[in-house]
């Protein structure tokens, strides 16, 4: 480990976090992954990663992990919860613990990257993609918890070198939520929400973590917020065509009216009261789905540290489908 810079990654067992780990290993970092004892290590197995079974609530153990870190990439977060408390515990309290520990044991850390979300800002309004000057108007509990996480982080910016990076929709190898669309397409069905052609920013996981890394290396990015998204704004026709080309078959495109989306979300929301795990789809997800535009502008990231989308939609779709097939997901 001589002369190697040390990077700590939270959420390294997940989709985005594991790609972050891969990028850092490729750049010669010594990587520490903070995990829970119950975490599935499938994306970290057989890699030169130091596994730290501390979780994010044991401050004494966190001190040992963070005291010699050069960088912290805080990717972990809660995207599904049965209640408000779960979102705030997983997205705000965990971040507070990490930052408090750093102030105590490693205030001179080179950079802390906190992964936030476009949902903290809310959907784009009046056809104009969100940028860093847009006044946040989150519409879900998840989005509100991520905005609260951002506010908390800002309160530490006078003590630590922090950059906040907001993610739009992310797809790619190992992703398991958007994967459901690929699975449906493989079966010959493409479900579209509503009768208008909704727009979104969509970025491949490897592009997104490259943006996080570039932000961590930039002095200009200290104390700033950035959107790390796609060069282009996509609509669902463009995305459907790219999926069709990658999978090699056509699918019947079925448009579901908004009222039915809310109906499905409502039923799922009700059923969720009687289950132990949070629902994948509920009323808040329905509210997300019916929005006209989930888009963001990454011009500031390009200007300050040269971030641009490198993986085209067509290339990314193909590599994703190839991976799903190689791993028997499709």
Residue, then its C-alpha position, 0 to 999 in steps of 0.5 A: x500500500x506504499x504511496x497509494x492514495x486511499x479512497x473510501x467508498x460507501x455503497x460499494x456493494x451496489x450498482x454505482x458504488x461497485x463501478x466507483x470501486x472499479x474505476x478507483x482500482x484502475x487508477x491505482x488507489x487503495x480502496x476501502x469499502x464500508x459494508x454491512x455484515x449482511x451485505x452481498x459482496x458479489x460485485x467486490x469478490x476477487x478484487x483488491x478491496x479492503x472490506x470494512x464491516x463497520x456500517x455507517x452508524x458505528x462511529x468508533x469503527x468509522x474513525x479507524x476506516x476514515x482516519x487515513x483516507x485521502x478521499x471519501x465517495x459517499x455513494x450509499x443511500x436509501x432509495x426505498x423505505x416503508x416510511x419517512x424515517x427510513x429515508x432520513x435515517x439512510x440518507x441524512x443521519x448516515x451522512x451526518x455520522x461520516x462528516x462528524x467523524x471526518x471533522x474529528x479524525x481527518x479534517x484535511x481529507x482531500x475531498x468528500x464526494x456526496x452522491x445526491x439526486x436529481x430528485x432533490x431538485x425535482x422535475x424540470x419545469x416549463x421544458x427547461x432542464x434543471x441546473x444548479x441555480x434551479x430552486x429545488x422543489x422535490x416531490x417525493x419523500x426520497x427527494x426531500x431526504x436527499x435535499x436535506x442531506x445536501x443542506x446538511x453537507x453544506x453546513x460542513x463545507x467550512x470544515x471539510x472539502x466537500x462536493x455534491x454530485x446529483x445523479x439523473x437516471x442511471x443505467x448499465x451493467x449490474x443495474x437491477x431497477x431499470x433492468x425490469x424494462x430490458x426484461x419486459x422488452x426481451x419478452x416483447x413489451x415496452x410499457x410507456x407512461x402516459x400519451x405524451x413523449x416524456x423526456x429524461x436525462x439518462x447516463x451510463x454508470x461508468x460515465x457517472x462514476x467518472x464524473x464523480x472522480x473528475x469532481x474529486x480531483x478539481x479544486x474548482x469543485x470544492x464547496x460546489x454542487x453539480x449535475x452529472x448527466x448526459x450530453x443529450x436529452x432523451x425521449x422514450x422513443x429514442x430510448x425504445x429505439x436504442x433498446x430495440x437495436x441492442x436487444x435485436x428485436x421489436x417490442x409492442x409499445x403499450x401506453x398506460x394512462x396516468x390514472x392507471x399508473x396512480x391506481x397501480x401505485x395506490x394498490x401497491x402502497x396499500x399492500x405495502x402496509x402488510x409486508x416487511x419490505x418496502x414496495x418497489x412501486x408505490x404512490x410516490x413512484x407513480x408521482x415520479x413516473x407521470x412527470x413530463x421531464x426529469x432532465x438536467x444540464x451538466x454544463x457546469x461540470x463540463x466547464x469546471x472539470x471537463x466532464x462529458x458523457x463518453x458512452x453513447x446511448x447506443x453503445x451503453x445499451x449494447x454493453x448493458x444487454x450483453x452483460x445481462x445476457x452473459x450473466x443470465x439476467x436476460 
